[in-house]
Amino acid sequence: MAIEDRALAAAVARHKAMFFAEKAADGSTVNYDAALSGNLQLVPSGEALLHNSAPRGLTL
């Protein structure tokens, strides 16, 4: 399981960034490596949260 295997988690993050890249509300590229240290925010905040009509999170 990727949560328990850091090397696998890093490989998943690289794969996600290469094939399923997303943009943040401010237009910046999502840093999937941030998920490895627990610093990836999956829910919009501030104005972005107010402008989303349906909840949408990122999956890693």
C-alpha positions as CSV (number, residue, x, y, z in Angstrom):
1,M,0.0,0.0,0.0
2,A,1.4,3.4,-1.0
3,I,0.7,5.0,2.4
4,E,3.0,2.5,4.1
5,D,5.6,2.3,1.3
6,R,7.4,5.6,0.7
7,A,9.1,4.5,-2.5
8,L,5.7,3.4,-4.0
9,A,4.1,6.7,-2.8
10,A,6.8,8.7,-4.5
11,A,6.3,6.6,-7.7
12,V,2.6,7.3,-7.6
13,A,3.2,11.0,-7.1
14,R,5.5,11.1,-10.2
15,H,3.0,9.1,-12.3
16,K,0.2,11.4,-11.2
17,A,2.2,14.5,-12.0
18,M,3.1,13.2,-15.5
19,F,-0.2,11.8,-16.6
20,F,-2.9,13.5,-14.5
21,A,-1.5,17.0,-13.8
22,E,-4.0,19.4,-12.3
23,K,-3.9,23.2,-11.8
24,A,-4.7,24.8,-8.4
25,A,-7.3,27.6,-8.2
26,D,-4.5,30.2,-8.6
27,G,-3.3,28.5,-11.8
28,S,-0.1,27.0,-10.3
29,T,0.7,23.3,-10.9
30,V,-0.3,21.0,-8.1
31,N,2.8,19.5,-6.3
32,Y,1.9,15.9,-5.7
33,D,5.2,15.3,-3.9
34,A,3.7,17.4,-1.1
35,A,1.4,14.5,-0.4
36,L,4.4,12.5,0.7
37,S,4.9,14.8,3.7
38,G,1.2,15.4,4.3
39,N,1.2,19.0,2.9
40,L,-1.2,18.5,-0.1
41,Q,-4.5,20.3,0.5
42,L,-7.3,18.4,-1.3
43,V,-10.1,20.8,-0.6
44,P,-10.3,24.4,-2.0
45,S,-10.1,27.2,0.4
46,G,-11.2,30.8,0.5
47,E,-12.7,32.2,-2.7
48,A,-12.1,28.9,-4.6
49,L,-14.4,27.1,-2.2
50,L,-17.1,29.7,-2.8
51,H,-16.9,29.4,-6.6
52,N,-17.1,25.6,-6.8
53,S,-20.7,24.4,-7.3
54,A,-19.8,20.8,-6.7
55,P,-17.2,19.4,-4.3
56,R,-14.2,18.2,-6.1
57,G,-11.0,16.8,-4.6
58,L,-7.8,15.4,-6.0
59,T,-6.9,11.8,-5.5
60,L,-3.4,10.5,-5.3
